[in-house]
Amino acid sequence: MTNDRFLLDRRYSTAFDAMDDASLASLATALEGDLRDGFARLVGLPASAFDVPATLGGAVRSGIAERRVAHDAGVVLAEPCTQWAIEILGDASENPTLEQIHGILAEGIDKFGLEAVRLMVIQYSRSLKGFRQLVASDDRFAAPVAQQMSTVLEKNETEQAAKREARKARKAAEREKKTKQQTRR
């Protein structure tokens, strides 16, 4: 797996973790035809899953987690929004500027919802400069991986010192026990 794919997988997983089941269900029901069928196969939904909107979001979440398909699911769920954005941007869709992206954001969010737009932004955040700039400048689309990592790296120095002391004491006791066993032989 390439570094870019790994980062995108993490961003998609974090985006799905932040979504509620109703949003997931809404994104899934917005899919039509072959896209809906393909998505259902991708996440392992039974044919009747779309008939019960109250449980659809949970089923989608479970399927994404069990099958480890966050990246592919994110791309598919964003597809209606992505196709719309490509049509609106026209020739600029190959490498839109930040200003061009800002020009369609409000309408995209109104039409597809923030979650769909966020998934689309994740998809292009590693490959297109305008989307990278959007992620860097708009908190709604900030890279969740960076936010998670900064939280993980925060440590309580007092707790860390206590753990080091406990580890030293345990190792000293193990050495003493080993020395006693060797002298008995």
Secondary structure, DSSP 4 states (H G I P E B T S, - for coil): --HHHHHHHHHHHHHHHHS-HHHHHHHHHT--HHHHHHHHHHHT--GGGGG-HHHHHHHHHHHHHHHT-HHHHHHHHHHHHHHHHHHHHGGGGGS--HHHHHHHHHHHHHHH-HHHHHHHHHHHTTT-HHHHHHHHH-GGG--HHHHHHHHHT---HHHHHHHHHHHHHHHHHHHHHHHHHHHH-
